[in-house]
Amino acid sequence: MKSKRTITFAVFIVFSCQIYVIGQTGMTVQFVARGFHANPKEIVEGGSSAGHVFMIITVQTAHGPKEDAYGFYPAKGSLRGVIKGPGMLKSEYSCNAEDDCNPDQYAKFLKKVSESKESSAQIPIDANDRQRIFQEIYHWNEKEYRFLTNNCIDFASSVLKDIGFPSPSRNQTPEMYLKKLQPLVQQELARREAVRAELENQARLQRDEEAAAAQADNVRWGRVLGNWVDTNGGLFSTSRSGDNLVFNSPGWRTGTGRFTGELSFSMSWPQVGAYTARISADGKRIDWSNGIVWRRR
């Protein structure tokens, strides 16, 4: 039997704030307020008990969702232990002598608290978030339970902080804590969605700019590359090597050049020296600074 003093210590009914995974992870962390040291069977049967906050972590597996509940408690059930005493973070369903260890009963317990619609908020978490939560669980196992400064609400707030979400003030009942948590979660989700949308938009704009630049680059090179004949009947060809233009003509050494503008470039040819040139927008004519004209052939 549970201590009557412990059971009557609180005045709150069951209240929950659901936090679900959005996306492909299928993971859930659900914060719940319920009776202090209440047996899961009491929740299933609709009982009320003392205020307490704990969380349920759900992970999708090949065989369906796997759920585990954790909460921060005083190690001892006495009033003295509730106010101040060595703390321990244990599974909410610890299957002690006074617990109902039937797996079906536990499943009903989890289902009962997860179906509460009084308050809920969805939060996307990934594997890294889940790891942070369990690191915080490990950290809190080393803490001392203090009702006024280090209790179950403080633990919940620490978990929320680790996954990047705000939390209400600790100086209130578990019921009010969770009620005030809902809009904070919604606001943070809205902020994250706005950031995600902005980043996605920036990425789209960058892709568009890169595609436009690549297209413009192809057009610019396309104007110059190919076979040409000059005003004296000389034959020439142009090709590309990285960012360099390459000029060839039968019996001549290779010349190289670079663009100096959208429709202009410079060229250095060992036999004849350095020149500048301008190509027509339709890519059919090149006018050189020495007065020679090249045309497409």
C-alpha positions in Angstrom: 0.0 0.0 0.0 1.1 3.6 -0.7 1.6 6.0 2.2 -1.6 8.0 2.6 0.4 11.1 3.4 2.1 10.8 0.0 -1.1 10.2 -1.9 -2.9 13.2 -0.4 0.1 15.5 -0.8 -1.1 16.9 -4.1 -4.3 18.4 -5.5 -4.0 18.1 -9.3 -5.7 15.8 -11.8 -4.0 14.2 -14.7 -2.9 16.7 -17.3 -0.7 16.1 -20.3 1.3 17.9 -22.9 2.1 15.7 -25.9 5.2 16.2 -28.0 5.4 14.2 -31.1 7.9 13.7 -33.9 7.1 15.4 -37.2 8.8 13.9 -40.2 10.4 10.6 -40.7 11.9 9.7 -37.3 8.6 8.6 -35.7 9.9 9.4 -32.2 7.8 11.0 -29.5 8.5 12.6 -26.1 5.4 13.3 -24.1 5.4 15.3 -20.9 2.6 14.2 -18.5 1.5 15.4 -15.1 -0.2 12.8 -12.9 -0.5 11.6 -9.4 2.6 11.4 -7.3 3.7 7.7 -7.0 0.4 6.7 -8.6 0.1 3.1 -9.8 -0.5 3.0 -13.6 -3.7 1.2 -12.9 -5.1 4.3 -11.1 -4.6 6.3 -14.3 -6.3 3.7 -16.4 -9.3 3.7 -14.1 -9.5 7.5 -14.3 -8.3 8.3 -10.8 -6.9 11.6 -9.6 -3.8 12.0 -7.5 -0.9 14.3 -6.6 0.8 16.6 -9.1 3.9 15.3 -10.8 5.6 15.7 -14.2 7.2 12.9 -16.1 7.8 12.0 -19.7 7.1 9.2 -22.1 9.6 8.5 -24.9 8.3 6.6 -27.9 10.4 5.1 -30.6 9.1 3.5 -33.7 10.4 -0.1 -34.3 9.8 -2.8 -36.8 7.3 -4.2 -34.4 5.5 -1.0 -33.6 6.0 1.9 -31.2 8.2 1.2 -28.1 7.3 3.5 -25.1 9.2 4.1 -21.9 8.3 6.6 -19.1 10.8 8.4 -16.9 10.4 10.9 -14.0 12.5 12.5 -11.3 11.6 11.4 -7.8 12.8 11.5 -4.3 14.4 8.2 -3.5 12.3 7.8 -0.3 8.6 8.0 -0.1 8.5 9.9 3.2 7.4 13.6 3.4 11.0 14.4 4.4 12.2 12.7 1.2 9.7 14.6 -0.9 10.9 18.0 0.4 14.6 17.2 0.3 16.5 14.0 -0.2 18.7 12.0 -2.6 17.1 12.1 -6.0 16.8 9.3 -8.5 15.6 9.3 -12.1 13.7 6.0 -12.6 11.4 4.5 -15.1 7.8 5.6 -14.3 6.8 2.0 -14.6 9.4 0.4 -12.4 7.5 -2.8 -11.7 8.1 -2.8 -8.0 6.2 -5.0 -5.6 3.4 -2.4 -5.4 3.1 -1.9 -9.2 0.9 -3.8 -11.6 3.5 -5.4 -13.8 1.1 -6.7 -16.4 2.4 -5.5 -19.9 -1.2 -5.0 -21.0 -1.9 -2.8 -18.0 1.2 -0.8 -18.8 0.1 -0.4 -22.4 -3.3 0.8 -21.3 -1.6 3.3 -18.9 0.5 4.8 -21.6 -2.4 4.9 -24.0 -4.6 6.6 -21.4 -2.2 9.4 -20.8 -1.2 9.8 -24.4 -4.8 10.3 -25.5 -5.4 13.3 -23.2 -6.5 16.2 -25.5 -6.5 18.9 -22.9 -3.2 20.2 -24.1 -0.8 18.9 -26.8 2.0 20.2 -28.9 4.1 18.5 -31.6 7.9 18.9 -31.7 10.1 17.3 -34.3 13.1 15.5 -32.7 15.8 13.4 -34.3 18.3 10.8 -33.1 20.5 13.6 -31.7 17.7 15.0 -29.7 16.9 11.6 -28.3 20.5 11.1 -27.3 20.5 14.5 -25.6 17.4 13.5 -23.6 19.1 10.3 -22.4 22.3 12.2 -21.5 20.1 14.5 -19.4 18.5 11.5 -17.7 22.0 10.2 -16.9 23.0 13.6 -15.5 19.9 13.9 -13.3 20.6 10.5 -11.8 23.4 12.2 -10.1 21.3 15.0 -8.6 19.7 15.4 -5.2 15.9 15.8 -5.1 14.9 19.1 -3.6 11.2 19.9 -3.7 11.7 23.7 -3.9 14.8 23.8 -6.2 15.4 20.5 -7.9 12.2 18.6 -8.7 10.3 16.9 -11.5 9.4 20.3 -13.2 13.1 21.3 -13.1 13.9 18.0 -14.8 11.3 18.6 -17.5 12.6 22.1 -18.1 16.1 20.8 -18.5 15.0 18.2 -21.1 13.1 20.9 -23.0 16.2 23.2 -22.9 18.4 20.4 -24.2 16.2 19.9 -27.3 16.0 23.7 -27.9 12.5 24.5 -26.5 11.5 27.1 -24.0 9.8 26.2 -20.7 7.5 28.1 -18.4 8.4 29.3 -14.9 9.0 26.5 -12.4 7.0 28.3 -9.7 3.6 26.8 -10.4 1.7 23.5 -10.3 2.5 20.8 -12.8 -1.0 21.4 -14.3 -0.3 25.1 -14.9 3.3 24.3 -16.0 2.0 22.1 -18.8 -0.8 24.4 -19.7 1.7 27.3 -20.2 4.1 25.0 -22.0 1.7 24.4 -25.0 1.8 28.0 -26.5 5.6 28.1 -25.9 6.0 24.9 -27.9 3.7 26.2 -30.6 5.6 29.5 -30.9 8.9 27.7 -31.1 7.6 25.3 -33.7 6.3 28.3 -35.7 9.7 30.0 -35.4 11.5 26.8 -36.5 9.1 26.4 -39.5 9.7 30.1 -40.5 13.5 29.5 -40.3 13.2 26.2 -42.2 11.1 27.9 -44.9 13.5 30.8 -45.1 16.5 28.5 -45.5 14.6 26.5 -48.1 13.8 29.7 -50.0 17.4 30.9 -49.8 18.6 27.5 -51.0 16.1 27.7 -53.9 17.2 31.2 -54.8 20.8 30.1 -54.7 20.1 27.1 -57.0 18.2 29.4 -59.4 21.1 31.9 -59.4 23.6 29.1 -60.0 21.5 27.7 -62.8 21.2 31.1 -64.4 24.9 31.7 -64.0 25.7 28.4 -65.5 23.3 29.0 -68.4 24.8 32.5 -69.0 28.3 31.0 -68.9 27.4 28.3 -71.4 26.0 31.0 -73.7 29.1 33.1 -73.4 31.5 30.2 -74.2 29.2 29.1 -76.9 29.6 32.4 -78.8 33.4 31.9 -79.0 34.0 28.2 -79.3 34.2 26.5 -82.7 35.7 27.1 -86.2 36.5 30.5 -87.7 37.9 32.0 -90.9 39.6 35.5 -90.9 39.4 38.2 -93.6 42.6 36.8 -95.2 41.2 33.3 -95.4 43.1 31.9 -92.5 41.5 29.1 -90.6 41.2 29.1 -86.8 39.5 27.1 -84.1 38.8 27.9 -80.5 38.3 25.5 -77.5 38.1 25.7 -73.7 40.6 24.7 -71.1 39.3 25.5 -67.6 38.7 29.3 -67.6 41.1 29.8 -70.6 40.3 30.2 -74.3 42.6 28.2 -76.5 43.3 29.3 -80.1 44.7 27.0 -82.8 45.5 27.5 -86.5 47.4 25.1 -88.8 51.1 25.7 -88.7 50.8 28.1 -85.7 51.6 27.6 -82.1 48.7 27.6 -79.6 47.4 30.9 -78.3 45.5 31.4 -75.1 43.1 34.0 -73.9 40.5 34.9 -71.2 37.2 36.7 -71.1 37.4 40.3 -70.0 33.6 40.9 -70.3 30.4 39.3 -71.5 31.3 40.0 -75.1 35.0 40.7 -74.9 38.3 38.7 -74.4 42.0 39.1 -74.7 44.4 36.7 -76.4 48.2 36.1 -76.5 49.6 34.4 -79.5 53.3 33.6 -79.6 53.8 34.4 -83.3 51.8 37.7 -83.4 51.6 39.1 -79.9 48.7 40.1 -77.6 45.3 41.4 -78.8 41.8 42.1 -77.5 38.7 41.2 -79.3 34.9 41.7 -79.2 32.4 39.1 -80.3 28.9 39.8 -81.6 25.9 38.9 -79.4 24.9 36.3 -82.0 28.3 34.6 -81.9 28.9 34.9 -85.6 31.7 37.6 -85.8 34.8 38.5 -83.8 36.4 41.9 -84.3 40.1 42.0 -83.3 42.0 45.1 -82.1 44.4 44.8 -85.1 41.4 45.2 -87.5 41.1 41.5 -88.4 37.6 40.1 -88.5 36.8 36.4 -87.9 33.6 34.9 -89.1 31.9 31.5 -88.5 32.7 28.8 -90.9 
